[in-house]
Amino acid sequence: MAKAPAKPTLPQLHPDEARALIEGRHGNPFAVLGLHDRGGVFVLTAFVPGAESLLAMQGKAKPVECAALGEGIFQAILPKKDAYRLRAQGHGAEWEFEDPYRFGPVLGEMDEYLLGEGTHRRLWQVLGAHVMTHEGVPGVHFAVWAPNADRVSVVGDFNIWDGRRHAMRKRGATGVWEIFIPGLTEGVSYKYEIRGPGGAILPLKADPVGFGSEHPPANASVVRVIRGDWNDGDWMAGRAAKHKIDAPISIYEVQLGSWRRAEGNRMLSYTELATQLVDYVADMGFTHIECLPVSEFPFDGSWGYQPVGMFAPTIRHGTPQEFRALIDAAHRRGLGVLLDWVPGHFPTDPHGLGRFDGTPLYEHADPREGFHQDWNTLIYNYGRTEVQNYLVSNALYWLEEYHIDGLRVDAVASMLYRDYSRKDGEWVPNRDGGRENYEAIAVLRNMNVTAYGQVPGVMTVAEESTAFPGVSRPVNHGGLGFGFKWNMGWMNDTLSYMQRDPIHRKYHHHQMTFGLHYAWSENYILPISHDEVVHGKGSMLAKMPGDGDQKFANLRAYYGFMWAHPGKKLLFMGQEFAQGAEWNHNQSLDWHLLDHPQHSGMQALVRDLNRVYRETPALHVNDTRPEGFQWIESNDAEASTYSWVRHGGGGMVVAVVNMTPVERQYRLGLPAAGHWREVMNTDAALYGGGNRGNAGAIDSEPTPWHGQAQSALVTLPPLTAIYLQQG
């Protein structure tokens, strides 16, 4: 009679391995936990803290009781290497679950190769938290880059924030850790518990590629699904034409949290903004909405310019799906959406990127390169390939996943120069001994090449406050590759002029003309941004000299000057109706002011300026080309008047501006004979003015003036801009 085969002996788990699991120190738990073939014996090892007994179940086979080795570690021999579930009992409770350590890797060989090389263009598709079905089981896959960590775990309410329970698998030389946790769904909060080099436990970290976040001041990442349906096909098909240098571009800059508030000072949701904001901007005739940063940020007072969740639309207004719906609604109303994007620095909050794996990973180790003294923030290490990949991929993410039409890059000057806001000895020269930051320049060029190359029809904009050459020149021609640049010089000069008492303006006359000396050196946007109405600078209305009516007249004249000046337009919210108070991010704009005729008149003026600008090719087709501009008179300092011609699209417009509170009968040279309609007069009663002007039109006379063969005697009301169009 043949003997029955001997029952296999359970291999012993080494005490050091067991102790490392129990203490949460094990850097390679997948080598121990799960089901492994140990010399032809299928050994299951599980770590289930709190369990007193454990059963393993494979299909319809009889459950296998696991041996308790103590402190939550169990082992058993299973009949085959196949899927299994676990059923635990402990402290009067029973629970059944899938073991995360029975699942193979999610990341493939190509992912691993590109991650290791630092060239994975769509980083968000592999890192972060993804709801998925893996090996037939629904759950969430987590992946994070932490190359110098000894151990990384996912923690959350689902595992009582116990870093021993879901320690991750390290993917070789990539520095990426991953784990699939079955049974988790969208909406789960999580962080990473990281043991740095030497085993030191760091503050819990939010996910650098997390798609959602908790409501501040809570700061855990939240599992979010970012894909969804779009209904903006018509906009997407035609948007490229709306971003060309010869297109009318008029941008309404918005801080979503303070544009308008609901009862109780509650911020509006993305859903509410999708109707209220979108309808308002469309009615006002702007072509684009530009949002101050929406990437998740911990501190309201930073307005988003110190982001932590670079891949997460802020939860202050709703979920990623609701943010998507806001963009979709704007597109369906014919509006583009730009986002302020902040690759220049990040805050030092413990849950953020700083010393992410216990080492200066995203930032420079040397504070002379890695710390912004002005803002108490950390500077990205642009020379590190993975960091460059992270930033460029993030730019692409917003453009692809959320159909964002463009990115306005914040504080470009702080990136371009190693000595930005630093004294001698406080900065590190580049390899040639100079101040240019070659690595940051490479990041910006890479971002622009990627954005324009991968997502047709978008636009990128630089807020660059110096005369760095070629900001909006293509990369293959030696430039940075941006589509447009904010004209900070024009803004500073003209606002300085406008704040002066008109009696003194003649001594500063060319502050208003100087911008034409370099107007064609870049593709410019003329910005009156949020930066001009904060930190004690007062509102636009408060900057203007004179009494109440004169303040409004000055501001109307300035907007008239701006909309006829070469360059695309940008106005920060509230300035379109002349908000009286400085912007306060903690409350709504002062919409009640529209009950007053002067404020509603200013709003009507901006609406009409946008309409005339859009409908008149001469005012936008040659915004970036010298052939679109011709001075009629730029030197009349004594009268503080300016006049010029805008050419384009086969037509022309004459603009004449009186910057004194004196009405003038002014002989104006005209570039052609005929009837000239007054298509804009900022002194119109509709706008709150005195309704003085030229009865709607003038006729030229063959009297040479201002170097022109034709001229006309024009009534110039005090502090007024007038546009004349032939026909």
Helices and strands as residue ranges (DSSP letters): H 15-22, G 29-31, E 34-38, E 41-47, E 53-57, E 64-65, E 67-70, E 73-78, E 85-90, E 93-97, G 100-102, H 109-117, G 123-125, E 128-134, E 137-145, E 151-155, G 157-159, E 169-170, G 172-174, E 176-182, E 189-195, G 197-199, E 221-222, H 233-242, E 250-254, E 261-262, G 263-265, E 266-267, H 270-284, E 288-291, E 295-296, G 300-302, E 309-313, G 315-317, H 320-332, E 336-341, H 367-370, E 371-372, E 377-378, H 385-401, E 406-409, H 412-416, H 438-454, E 459-462, G 475-477, E 484-486, H 488-498, G 502-511, G 514-517, E 524-528, G 530-533, H 540-543, H 548-564, E 568-572, G 575-577, G 591-595, H 597-615, G 617-619, G 626-628, E 629-633, E 641-648, E 651-658, E 664-670, E 675-681, G 685-687, E 697-699, E 710-716, E 720-726
